[in-house]
Amino acid sequence: MKKIYVGNLPFSATEAQVRTLFDKHGAVQSVALVNDRETGRFRGFGFVEIADEGLAPALKALDGYEMDGRALKVNEAENRSRSNGSGSMSGGSRW
């Protein structure tokens, strides 16, 4: 399985709509749309786990694809370790 980042999604997008869009290119294992922790509102991006062979066709077909007037930004997700919450600021706060 490969993980794909999907950005610039319309705020009306649902997991079912995103799954249908990606299912055309490979077997989708999961779809996760990201919500803001404080407000619970959808943040306009998410992640799709797709079968390895579906990665290249999905990237080619869907990067720039227009969904409800918004051009999607689709690329392979980078594996990142979770931070301790302090962000990338070092040497003290700038505020």
C-alpha distances in whole Angstrom, upper triangle without the diagonal:
4,7,10,13,16,19,23,22,25,26,27,23,22,18,19,20,17,15,17,17,13,14,16,13,10,9,9,8,10,12,15,18,20,23,26,27,31,31,28,28,25,24,23,19,16,12,10,6,5,5,5,9,9,9,12,14,13,14,17,18,18,19,23,22,25,24,28,29,27,25,21,20,16,14,11,12,13,13,17,19,21,24,27,28,31,29,30,33,35,39,40,39,40,42
4,7,10,13,16,20,20,23,24,25,21,21,17,19,19,16,14,17,16,12,14,16,13,11,11,10,10,11,12,14,16,18,22,24,25,29,29,27,26,23,22,20,17,14,10,8,6,5,6,6,9,9,7,10,12,11,11,15,16,15,16,19,20,23,22,26,27,24,22,18,16,13,11,8,8,10,11,14,17,19,22,26,26,29,26,27,31,33,36,37,37,37,39
4,7,10,13,17,16,20,21,22,19,18,15,17,17,14,13,16,15,12,14,16,14,12,12,10,10,9,10,11,13,14,18,20,22,25,26,23,23,19,18,17,13,10,7,6,4,6,9,9,12,11,8,12,14,11,11,15,16,14,14,18,18,21,20,23,24,21,20,16,14,11,9,6,5,8,9,12,15,16,20,23,23,26,23,24,28,30,34,34,33,34,35
4,6,10,13,13,17,18,20,16,16,14,16,15,12,12,15,13,10,13,15,12,12,13,11,11,10,10,10,12,13,17,20,21,25,25,22,21,18,16,14,11,8,5,5,6,8,11,11,13,10,8,10,12,9,8,12,13,11,11,14,15,17,17,20,21,18,16,12,10,7,6,4,5,9,11,13,16,18,21,24,24,26,23,24,27,30,34,34,33,33,35
4,6,10,11,14,16,18,15,15,14,16,15,12,13,16,14,12,15,17,15,15,16,13,14,12,10,10,10,11,14,17,19,22,22,20,18,15,13,11,8,6,5,7,9,11,14,14,16,14,11,13,14,11,10,13,14,11,10,13,14,16,15,18,19,15,14,10,8,6,5,6,5,8,11,12,16,16,19,22,21,23,21,21,25,28,31,31,30,30,31
4,7,7,11,13,14,11,13,12,14,13,9,11,14,11,10,14,15,14,15,16,14,15,13,10,10,9,10,14,16,19,22,21,19,17,13,11,9,6,5,6,7,11,12,16,16,18,15,12,14,14,11,10,13,13,9,9,10,11,12,12,14,15,12,10,7,6,5,7,9,9,12,15,16,19,19,21,25,23,25,23,23,27,30,33,33,31,31,32
4,5,9,11,13,11,13,13,16,14,11,14,16,14,14,17,18,18,19,20,17,19,16,13,12,10,10,13,15,18,20,19,18,15,12,9,6,4,7,9,11,14,16,20,20,21,18,16,17,17,14,12,15,15,11,9,10,11,12,11,13,13,10,9,6,5,6,9,11,11,13,16,17,20,20,21,24,23,24,21,22,25,28,32,31,29,29,29
4,6,9,11,10,13,14,17,14,12,16,17,15,15,19,20,20,21,22,20,21,19,15,14,12,12,14,15,19,20,19,18,15,11,9,6,6,9,12,14,18,19,23,23,24,21,19,20,19,16,15,16,16,12,10,10,10,10,9,11,10,7,7,5,6,9,12,15,15,17,20,20,23,23,24,27,25,26,23,24,26,30,33,33,30,29,30
4,6,8,7,10,11,13,11,9,13,14,12,13,17,18,18,20,21,18,19,17,13,12,9,11,12,14,18,20,18,16,13,10,9,5,6,8,11,13,16,18,21,23,23,20,18,20,19,15,15,17,15,12,11,11,10,9,7,9,10,7,8,6,8,10,13,16,15,19,21,22,24,24,25,28,26,28,25,26,29,32,36,35,32,32,32
4,5,5,9,12,13,11,11,14,15,13,16,19,20,21,22,23,20,22,19,15,14,11,12,13,15,19,20,17,16,12,9,9,6,9,11,14,16,19,21,24,26,27,23,22,23,22,18,18,20,18,14,14,13,12,10,7,6,8,6,9,9,12,14,17,20,19,22,24,25,27,26,28,30,28,30,27,29,31,35,38,37,34,33,33
4,6,9,11,14,12,12,16,17,16,18,20,22,23,24,24,21,22,19,15,14,10,11,10,12,16,17,14,12,9,6,7,6,9,11,15,17,20,22,26,28,29,25,24,26,25,21,21,23,21,17,18,17,16,13,11,10,11,10,13,12,14,16,19,21,20,23,25,25,27,25,27,29,26,28,26,28,30,34,37,35,33,32,31
4,7,10,11,10,11,14,15,15,17,19,21,22,24,24,21,22,19,15,14,11,13,12,15,18,19,16,14,11,9,11,9,11,13,16,17,21,22,26,28,29,25,25,26,25,21,22,24,21,18,19,18,16,14,10,9,11,11,14,14,16,18,21,23,22,25,27,27,29,28,30,31,29,31,29,31,34,37,40,39,36,36,35
4,7,8,6,7,10,11,11,13,16,17,19,20,20,17,18,15,12,11,9,11,12,15,18,20,17,15,12,9,11,8,9,10,13,13,17,18,22,24,25,21,21,23,21,18,19,21,18,15,16,16,14,12,9,9,12,11,13,12,14,15,18,20,19,23,24,25,27,26,28,30,28,31,29,31,33,37,40,39,36,36,36
4,5,5,6,9,10,11,13,14,16,18,19,18,15,16,13,10,10,8,11,12,15,18,20,18,14,12,10,12,10,11,10,12,12,16,17,21,23,24,21,21,23,22,18,19,22,19,16,18,18,16,15,12,12,15,14,16,14,16,16,19,20,20,23,24,25,27,26,28,30,28,31,29,32,34,37,41,40,38,38,37
4,5,5,6,9,10,11,12,15,16,16,15,11,12,9,6,7,7,10,12,16,18,21,19,15,14,11,13,12,11,9,10,9,12,14,17,20,21,18,18,21,20,16,18,21,19,16,18,19,17,17,13,15,18,16,17,15,16,15,18,18,17,21,22,23,25,24,27,29,27,30,29,31,34,37,40,39,37,38,38
4,6,5,6,9,10,10,13,15,15,14,11,12,10,8,10,10,14,16,20,22,24,22,19,17,14,17,15,14,12,13,11,14,14,17,21,21,18,19,21,20,16,19,21,18,16,19,20,17,17,14,15,18,18,18,16,18,17,20,20,20,23,24,26,28,27,30,32,31,34,32,34,37,40,44,43,41,42,41
4,5,5,6,9,10,12,14,15,15,12,14,12,10,12,11,15,16,20,23,25,23,20,17,14,16,13,13,12,13,12,15,15,18,21,21,17,18,20,18,15,17,19,16,13,16,17,14,13,10,11,15,14,15,13,16,15,18,19,20,23,25,26,29,28,31,33,32,35,32,34,37,40,44,43,41,41,41
4,5,5,6,9,11,12,13,13,10,12,10,7,9,9,13,15,19,21,24,22,19,17,14,15,12,11,9,9,8,11,12,15,18,18,14,15,17,15,12,14,16,14,11,13,14,12,12,10,12,15,13,14,11,13,12,14,16,16,20,21,23,25,25,28,31,29,32,30,31,34,37,41,41,39,39,39
4,5,5,6,9,10,10,9,7,9,8,6,10,11,15,17,21,23,26,24,21,20,16,17,15,13,11,10,8,10,10,13,16,16,13,14,16,15,12,14,17,14,12,15,17,15,15,13,16,18,17,17,14,16,14,16,16,16,20,21,23,26,26,29,31,31,33,31,33,36,39,43,42,41,41,41
4,6,5,7,10,10,10,9,12,11,10,13,14,18,20,24,26,29,27,24,22,19,20,17,16,14,14,11,13,12,14,17,17,13,15,17,15,12,15,16,14,12,15,17,14,15,12,15,18,17,17,15,17,15,17,18,19,23,25,27,29,29,32,35,34,37,35,36,39,42,46,46,44,44,44
4,6,6,8,10,11,10,13,13,11,14,14,17,20,23,26,29,27,24,22,18,19,16,14,13,13,11,13,12,14,16,16,12,13,14,12,9,12,13,10,8,12,13,10,11,10,13,15,14,14,11,14,12,15,16,17,21,23,26,28,29,32,34,33,36,33,35,38,41,44,44,42,42,43
4,5,6,7,8,7,10,10,10,13,14,17,20,24,26,29,28,25,23,19,19,17,14,13,11,8,9,8,10,13,12,9,10,11,10,7,10,11,9,8,11,14,11,14,13,16,18,16,15,12,13,11,13,13,15,19,20,23,26,27,30,33,32,35,32,33,36,39,43,43,41,42,42
4,5,5,6,6,9,10,11,14,16,20,23,26,28,31,30,27,25,22,22,20,18,15,14,10,11,8,10,13,12,9,11,13,11,9,13,14,12,12,15,17,15,17,15,18,21,20,19,16,17,15,16,16,18,21,23,25,28,29,32,35,35,37,35,36,40,42,46,46,45,45,45
4,6,8,9,13,14,14,18,19,22,25,29,31,34,33,30,28,24,25,21,20,18,16,13,13,11,12,14,12,9,11,12,9,8,12,12,10,11,14,16,13,16,15,18,20,19,18,16,17,15,16,17,19,23,25,28,30,32,35,38,37,40,37,38,41,44,48,48,47,47,47
4,7,9,12,14,14,18,19,22,26,29,31,34,33,30,28,25,25,22,19,17,15,12,12,9,9,11,9,5,8,9,6,5,9,10,8,9,13,15,13,16,16,20,21,20,18,16,16,13,14,14,17,20,22,25,28,30,33,36,36,38,36,36,40,42,46,46,45,45,46
4,6,9,12,13,17,19,22,25,29,31,34,33,30,29,25,25,23,20,17,15,11,10,6,6,8,7,4,7,10,8,8,11,13,12,12,15,18,17,19,19,22,24,23,21,18,18,15,15,14,16,20,21,24,27,28,32,35,35,37,35,36,39,42,46,46,45,45,46
4,6,9,11,15,18,21,24,28,29,33,32,29,28,24,25,23,20,17,14,10,9,6,5,9,9,7,10,13,12,11,14,16,15,15,18,21,19,21,20,24,26,24,23,20,20,17,17,16,17,20,21,24,26,27,31,34,34,37,35,36,39,42,46,46,45,46,46
4,6,8,11,14,17,21,24,26,29,28,25,24,21,21,20,17,14,11,7,6,4,6,10,11,9,10,14,13,11,14,16,15,14,17,20,18,20,19,22,24,22,21,18,18,15,15,14,15,18,19,21,24,25,28,31,31,34,32,33,37,39,43,43,42,42,43
4,7,10,14,17,20,23,24,28,27,24,24,21,22,20,17,14,11,8,5,6,7,11,13,11,12,16,16,14,16,19,19,17,20,23,21,23,21,24,26,24,24,20,20,17,17,15,15,18,18,20,22,23,26,29,29,32,30,32,36,38,42,42,41,42,42
4,7,10,13,16,19,21,24,24,20,20,17,18,17,14,11,8,6,5,7,10,13,15,13,14,17,17,14,16,20,19,17,19,21,20,21,19,22,24,22,22,18,18,16,16,15,14,17,16,19,20,20,24,26,26,29,28,30,33,35,39,39,38,39,39
4,7,10,13,17,18,21,21,17,17,14,14,13,11,7,6,5,7,9,13,15,17,14,14,17,17,14,15,19,18,15,17,19,18,19,16,19,21,19,19,15,16,14,14,14,13,16,16,18,20,20,23,25,25,28,26,28,31,34,38,37,36,36,37
4,6,9,13,14,18,17,14,14,11,12,11,9,5,5,6,9,12,16,18,20,17,17,20,20,16,17,21,20,17,18,20,19,20,17,19,21,19,19,16,15,14,15,15,13,15,15,16,18,17,20,22,21,24,23,25,28,31,35,34,32,33,33
4,7,10,12,15,14,11,10,7,8,8,6,4,6,9,12,15,18,20,22,19,18,21,21,17,18,21,20,17,17,18,18,18,15,16,19,16,17,14,14,14,15,16,14,16,17,17,19,18,20,22,21,24,22,24,27,30,34,33,31,31,31
4,7,9,12,12,9,9,6,6,7,6,5,8,11,14,17,21,23,25,22,21,23,24,20,20,23,22,19,19,20,20,20,17,18,20,17,18,15,15,15,16,16,14,16,16,16,17,15,17,19,17,20,19,21,24,27,30,29,27,28,28
4,6,9,8,5,5,4,5,8,9,9,12,15,18,21,25,26,29,26,24,27,27,23,23,26,26,22,22,22,22,22,19,19,21,19,20,18,18,18,20,20,17,19,19,18,19,17,18,20,17,20,19,22,24,27,30,29,26,27,26
4,6,6,5,5,6,6,10,11,12,15,18,21,24,28,29,32,29,27,29,30,26,26,29,28,25,24,24,24,24,21,21,23,20,22,20,19,20,21,22,19,20,20,19,19,17,17,18,15,18,17,20,21,25,28,26,23,24,23
4,6,6,8,10,10,13,14,14,17,20,22,26,29,31,33,31,29,32,32,29,28,32,31,28,27,28,28,27,25,25,26,24,25,23,22,23,24,24,21,21,21,19,19,15,16,16,13,16,16,19,21,24,27,25,22,24,22
4,6,8,11,11,15,16,17,20,23,26,29,33,34,37,34,32,35,36,32,31,34,34,30,29,30,30,29,27,26,27,25,27,25,25,26,27,27,24,25,24,22,22,18,18,18,15,17,17,21,22,25,27,25,22,23,21
4,5,9,10,13,15,17,20,23,26,29,33,34,37,34,32,35,35,31,31,34,33,29,28,28,28,27,24,23,25,23,25,24,24,25,27,27,25,26,26,24,24,21,21,21,18,20,20,23,24,28,30,28,25,26,24
4,7,9,12,13,14,17,20,22,26,29,31,34,31,29,32,32,28,28,31,30,27,27,27,26,25,22,22,24,22,24,22,22,23,25,25,23,24,24,23,23,20,21,21,19,21,21,24,26,29,32,30,27,28,26
4,6,9,11,13,16,19,22,25,29,31,33,29,28,30,30,26,26,29,28,24,24,24,23,22,19,18,20,18,20,19,20,21,23,24,22,24,24,23,24,22,22,23,20,23,22,25,26,30,33,31,28,28,27
4,6,8,9,13,15,19,22,25,27,29,26,24,27,27,23,23,25,24,20,20,20,20,19,16,16,17,15,17,15,16,17,20,21,19,21,22,21,22,21,22,23,21,23,22,24,26,30,33,31,29,29,28
4,6,8,12,15,19,21,25,26,28,25,23,25,26,22,21,24,23,19,18,18,19,18,16,16,17,14,16,14,14,15,17,19,17,18,20,19,20,19,20,21,19,21,19,21,23,27,30,28,26,26,25
4,7,11,14,17,20,23,25,26,23,21,23,22,19,18,21,20,16,15,15,15,14,12,12,13,10,12,10,11,12,15,17,15,18,20,20,22,20,22,24,22,23,21,23,25,29,32,31,28,28,28
4,7,10,14,16,20,21,23,20,18,20,20,16,15,18,18,14,13,14,14,14,13,14,15,12,12,9,9,10,12,13,12,14,16,16,19,18,20,22,20,22,20,21,24,28,31,30,28,28,28
4,7,10,13,17,18,20,17,15,18,18,15,14,18,17,14,14,15,15,16,14,16,18,15,14,11,11,10,11,12,10,13,14,15,17,17,19,22,20,23,20,22,25,28,32,31,30,30,30
4,7,10,13,15,17,14,13,15,16,13,13,16,16,13,14,16,16,17,16,18,20,17,16,12,11,9,10,9,8,11,12,13,16,16,19,22,21,24,21,23,26,29,33,33,31,32,32
4,6,10,12,14,11,10,13,14,10,11,15,15,12,13,16,15,17,16,19,21,18,17,13,13,10,10,10,9,12,13,16,18,19,22,25,24,27,25,26,30,32,36,36,35,35,36
4,7,9,12,10,9,13,14,11,12,16,16,15,16,19,18,20,19,22,24,22,20,16,16,12,12,10,10,13,13,16,18,19,22,25,25,28,26,27,31,33,37,37,36,37,38
4,6,8,6,7,10,11,9,11,14,14,13,15,18,18,20,19,23,24,22,20,17,16,13,12,10,11,14,15,18,21,22,26,29,29,32,29,30,34,36,40,41,40,40,41
4,6,5,7,10,11,10,13,15,15,16,17,21,20,23,22,26,28,25,23,20,19,16,14,12,14,16,17,20,23,24,28,31,32,34,32,33,37,39,42,43,42,43,44
4,5,6,8,10,10,12,14,15,16,17,21,21,24,24,27,29,26,24,20,19,15,13,11,13,15,16,19,22,24,28,31,32,34,32,32,36,38,41,42,42,43,44
4,6,7,8,9,11,12,14,15,17,20,20,23,23,27,28,26,24,21,20,16,15,13,15,18,19,23,25,28,31,34,35,37,35,35,39,41,44,45,45,45,47
4,6,6,6,9,10,11,12,14,17,16,19,20,23,25,23,20,17,17,13,12,11,14,17,19,22,25,27,30,33,34,36,33,34,37,40,43,44,43,44,45
4,6,5,6,9,10,11,12,15,15,19,19,23,24,21,19,15,14,10,9,8,11,14,16,19,22,24,27,31,31,33,30,30,34,36,40,41,40,40,42
4,5,5,6,9,10,11,14,15,18,20,23,24,21,18,16,14,11,9,9,13,15,18,21,24,27,29,33,33,35,32,32,35,37,41,42,41,41,43
4,6,5,6,8,10,13,13,16,18,21,22,20,17,15,14,11,11,12,15,18,21,24,27,29,32,36,35,37,34,34,38,40,44,45,44,43,45
4,5,5,6,8,11,10,14,14,18,19,17,14,12,11,8,9,10,13,16,19,22,25,27,29,33,32,34,32,32,35,38,42,42,41,41,42
4,6,6,6,9,10,14,15,19,19,16,13,10,9,6,6,8,11,14,17,20,24,25,28,31,31,32,29,29,33,35,39,40,38,38,39
4,6,6,9,10,13,15,19,19,17,13,12,11,9,9,11,15,18,21,24,27,29,31,35,34,36,33,32,36,38,42,42,41,41,42
4,6,8,7,11,13,16,16,15,12,10,11,9,11,13,16,20,23,25,29,30,33,36,35,37,34,34,37,40,44,44,43,42,43
4,6,5,8,10,13,14,12,9,7,8,6,9,12,14,18,21,23,27,28,30,33,32,34,31,31,34,37,41,41,39,39,40
4,6,9,11,14,14,11,8,6,5,5,7,11,13,16,20,22,25,26,28,32,31,32,29,29,32,35,38,38,37,36,37
4,6,9,12,11,8,5,5,6,7,10,14,16,19,23,24,28,29,30,33,32,33,30,30,33,36,39,39,37,36,37
4,6,10,9,8,5,5,8,9,12,16,18,21,24,26,29,30,32,35,34,35,32,32,35,38,42,42,40,39,39
4,6,6,5,4,6,10,11,15,18,20,23,26,28,31,31,33,36,34,36,32,33,36,39,42,42,40,39,39
4,5,5,6,7,11,12,16,19,20,23,26,27,30,30,32,35,33,35,32,33,35,39,42,42,39,38,38
4,6,9,10,14,16,19,22,23,26,29,30,33,32,34,36,34,36,33,34,37,40,43,42,40,39,38
4,7,9,13,15,19,23,23,26,29,30,33,33,34,37,34,36,33,34,36,39,43,42,39,38,37
4,6,9,12,16,19,20,23,26,27,29,29,30,33,31,32,29,30,32,36,39,38,36,35,35
4,7,9,13,17,18,21,24,25,28,28,30,33,31,32,29,29,32,35,38,38,36,35,35
4,6,10,13,14,17,20,22,25,25,27,30,28,30,27,27,30,33,37,36,34,34,34
4,7,10,11,14,17,19,22,23,24,27,26,27,24,24,27,30,34,34,32,31,32
4,7,9,12,15,17,21,22,24,27,26,28,25,25,28,31,34,35,33,33,34
4,6,9,12,15,18,20,22,26,25,27,23,23,27,29,33,34,32,32,34
4,7,10,12,16,18,20,24,24,26,23,23,26,29,32,33,32,33,34
4,6,9,12,14,17,20,20,22,19,20,23,26,29,30,29,30,31
4,6,10,12,14,18,19,20,17,17,21,23,27,28,27,28,30
4,7,10,12,16,17,19,17,17,21,22,26,27,27,28,30
4,6,9,12,13,15,13,13,17,19,22,23,23,24,26
4,6,10,11,13,12,13,16,17,21,22,22,24,26
4,7,8,11,10,12,15,16,20,20,20,22,23
4,5,7,7,9,11,13,16,16,16,19,20
4,6,7,10,12,12,15,15,15,18,19
4,6,9,10,12,15,14,13,16,16
4,7,7,9,11,10,10,12,13
4,6,8,12,11,10,12,14
4,6,10,10,10,12,14
4,7,7,7,8,11
4,6,7,9,12
4,7,9,12
4,7,9
4,5
4
